Amino acid sequence: MDVRILQAVLAPKPSVSFEFYPPKDGAGFGRLLERAARLEALRPDFVSVTYGAGGADEGRAGRQEASIRATEALARATSAPRLAHLTLAGHSRPELERLVRRFLDGGVDGFMALRGDPPGGPAAAWQPVAGGLTYARELVDLIRRQCDGPIGVAAFPYGHPAAKSLEHDAEVLAAKQRSGADFALSQVLFEAEAYFRLVERAARHGATLPIIPGIMPITGATRRERLELYFGGPLPAALAERVSRAKDRDELARVGVDWCVALADELLAGGAPGLHFYTLNSSLATETIVRGLGLNR
């Protein structure tokens, strides 16, 4: 068992972690490895690659295979521990067990156990495949039976789209901890108060595992709508106004970076155990934020 991830999450010093997504082609793989190598200079505590979610059609299967290849390839670009993302969407229990073994054989150090989105998107009705699982806590249990390494799960500052309420969402997080989850990474947020409310709700329902906030600088004109759709939280009015006033992509990038630096400062001052960066396979904005916070070691 590689204990570095849990040591970093539990240490007094804030942890820093980076998340990438699987490239679509060979050129994308080259860019991923180049940018991961650049971020290696910041000495992240762990890195991860997202997993193609949804049903088992050929396109999604290809993205899932790309995720496995990208996770394995990161070993060539970084010495940081690697988390493999795994979703139960589109997989039977035996398939999931084989995937866990394949990731472990590929040298991963732990897992992110996620339900994943159904083919219709995050808010669509969930329908497990024959012989499949329904809840992320079941995937945590399945992984724990094969892996003694760290297991992370998702936490939702604004609530999962399928949750009956924010309180119910906190109960689900507590259930994932009871099944063996060691820590949680939050979905993208833009205001520190949403994170602190999440931690308070979770604690009321017995979820005491470390929750690391996820942040992502807005660097492109189309990302605001995508983030609001997939992560369930609107942009704060002050940020939305600054985004709307940006004259070009360079100014928009500065707005995104400046907002994230201020947000991260507030999160860390309030006791967040670290920061998880959704990099969008881009190194510059993430590097600027980490260095601006003085977290490069």
Stockholm file with secondary structure:
# STOCKHOLM 1.0

chainA/1-297         MDVRILQAVLAPKPSVSFEFYPPKDGAGFGRLLERAARLEALRPDFVSVTYGAGGADEGRAGRQEASIRATEALARATSAPRLAHLTLAGHSRPELERLVRRFLDGGVDGFMALRGDPPGGPAAAWQPVAGGLTYARELVDLIRRQCDGPIGVAAFPYGHPAAKSLEHDAEVLAAKQRSGADFALSQVLFEAEAYFRLVERAARHGATLPIIPGIMPITGATRRERLELYFGGPLPAALAERVSRAKDRDELARVGVDWCVALADELLAGGAPGLHFYTLNSSLATETIVRGLGLNR
#=GR chainA/1-297 SS CCCHHHHHHHSSSCEEEEEECCCSSHHHHHHHHHHHHHHHTTCCSEEEECCCCSSCCHHHHHHHHHHHHHHHHGGGTCCSCEEEEEECTTCBHHHHHHHHHHHHHTTCCEEEEECCCCTTCTTSCCCCCTTBCCCHHHHHHHHHTTCCSCEEEEECTTCCTTCSSHHHHHHHHHHHHHTTCCEEEEEECSCHHHHHHHHHHHHHTTCCSCEEEEECCCCSTTHHHHHHHHHCCCCCHHHHHHHHHCCSHHHHHHHHHHHHHHHHHHHHHTTCCEEEEECTTCCHHHHHHHHHTTCCC
#=GC SS_cons         CCCHHHHHHHSSSCEEEEEECCCSSHHHHHHHHHHHHHHHTTCCSEEEECCCCSSCCHHHHHHHHHHHHHHHHGGGTCCSCEEEEEECTTCBHHHHHHHHHHHHHTTCCEEEEECCCCTTCTTSCCCCCTTBCCCHHHHHHHHHTTCCSCEEEEECTTCCTTCSSHHHHHHHHHHHHHTTCCEEEEEECSCHHHHHHHHHHHHHTTCCSCEEEEECCCCSTTHHHHHHHHHCCCCCHHHHHHHHHCCSHHHHHHHHHHHHHHHHHHHHHTTCCEEEEECTTCCHHHHHHHHHTTCCC
//
